[in-house]
Structure formats: C-alpha cells, structure tokens
Amino acid sequence: MRLRPIAVLALALATVATTSGFARPGPAWRLLDSGSTARLRGLAAVSDTVAWASGTGGTVLRTTDGGRTWRSVGPPDTADLQFRDIEAFDARHAVALAIGEGELSRVYVTDDGGASWAETFRNTDPAAFYDCVAFSDRRHGLALSDPVDGHFRILATQDGGRHWAVQPVAGMPAALDGEFAFAASGTCLVTAARGGADAWFATGGGSAARVFHSADLGRHWSVTATPIPSGPSAGIYSLAFADRMHGLAVGGDFAAPTAAPAAAATTRDGGRTWAVAKAVPGEYRSGVAWRSTRGDTAYAVGPTGSDVSHDGGRTWRRFDTGSFDAVACADGTCWASGEAGRIARLR
C-alpha cells in the first residue's frame, strides 16, 4: 500500500518526535508573584486552586485562585517566628508550625482562612526544638521535636491541632549521638494517605540517616538505617509516601549542595528497607512529593534545581535549575516554594 505524501510526512515527524524524546514535553515551573520576600519553606497543596505557604518573618500566604493572587494571612505579632511547616485541609482550615529553641516552637490554628489564629501550643522545654508537623486526617496530627534526653519527642493532637499532648518515650527507640531532624521543607515527618494510622520521620546528623515508622498514630515506633549518607549537616531531609508501602527519601548535605552521590532512595515495604535510586539527582534536595498517589511520577527540589521521576523514584532527571525548598502536590497539581518569596506551579 502506498502512502500519500502528507501521510508520509506525518509518519516521519511522529518517528522523529518519538525517537528524539519530544513526544512528551517535560515539566516546567511557572513562577508566580507571591508579593513576599520571605523564605517559604512551609507549603501545603490543597487542590488546583488552593494552596498555602509559610516562612520567615511570621509569613503565611494563601491562594484560592490557582496562584494568580496571594494574600498575606499570618498570625499577628509573629514577625520573630519562622513558620517552617504548614498543613492545610481546605481554604479556611490550616495548622502552622513555628520552629526554634524553647518558646520559639509554637503551633497556630486558623478556621477562617487566616483572618484569625489561635496559638494552641508553645514549647516550654529549652531542650526541645520542633521541626515538622503532619496530619493523617482533619483531627489526628503529630509534631516532631529533635531528641530530648536521648529520644525524639512527639506531640499528638486528636482535635485538629486545638490541643496537644507530649507522647511517652516508652515506644520510641533511642536516638543516635548527634542525630536530629531537618526543618527544611516541612516534610521530615509525613503520613500516608489521609485517614491511616501510619507515620514516618527521617533523620541525619549522626552515624546513619534513619527512618522511624509508627503504625498507631505515633504511640510506638520502629527504626531502620538507610544507605543515604549522614553527617553533621547531612542525611534525609524529606520523605513522601504514596501509600503504606511505597515511599521516597531525598537529602544530601546542606553545606555542600552540589554533591550528593547517594542521596535519594526508595522503599517498597513501608520503610523497613531502602534502596538507593539507580539515577539520583546528584545534588542536595530538601523536598520531595508524589504527583499523585495513583501514579509513579514524583518531583524533588532543592536550592540548585528540580528533578522528576516517572518510575517511582528509581531514576531522576533534572528539569529546572531554579532554587526551591519545598514541593507539594494535590489533585495532580504541584506547587513549589523557596527563598525570596519564590512560588511556582507546575505546568
């Protein structure tokens, strides 16, 4: 059968597009005007229209129109606080964590889109330093502190962050010498799909970068060492779980951001074992997120660029060289945030 000239041309173009890699355009960040100059390490994706970001100077930002406009809705009189993590359930309900030693670690809750806030926790232990907060549903949440008297400390809430209680250390394995968590992107502590009882947190600083796992909302924990290198400023900075079994870990060394040869790993058994990715980003990454819990696509970000994986974290490919600290996705829409008020949406 002979093909008409136009059909021959179409077939040739399709072949070139497929073999040259142009068949599927790569991802790209579209920078948005946040109206802020704060460093935004906290990020919560709610939907394709609603997202929250938080950071230095008591900053909390919110968009309800897909990122076209952002409103500053932070709690009053908090300019000396760093909101390193924010968890949001919708356009009105959010929980923000301020990090730091002693009373600098606080939790604020809003039920009206940031028009008003309630301070629901203020740390009074000078040895505690809270890093991350995570919720499994609208009621049940956990917050993680660096070790106090040799054990990581866990706060728990059962009413959406309005009341918090320090959990007993009987169910927490001992910390290693020098071990701590990184308050870099609000994702050192994470949960699986909303409504489950599983939680994980990641560490560094000590002789091994480890992942702790709880299957009962933070009452008891197990721990496993990972192959990701650890050191005074190195380890796992971010975790993401698509479900109870499939997870991602990224990190590196904040003090040496351009060299991280083994700083990305995957698990297929809920965090009991970890394997280094076959092709890693190769540089320090502070945030990682699944695009969807029903696919294998994930994104990792850091101060030197962004990477994408289409095979569940086994291989990563650079697609952007801009600086971001955090990445979060919801309903297939992904957002990133970082220094100098940088916020972007994936297109």
Order of alpha helices (4+ residues) and beta strands (2+ residues): alpha-beta-beta-beta-beta-beta-beta-beta-beta-beta-beta-beta-beta-beta-beta-beta-beta-beta-beta-beta-beta-beta-beta-beta-beta-beta-beta-beta-beta
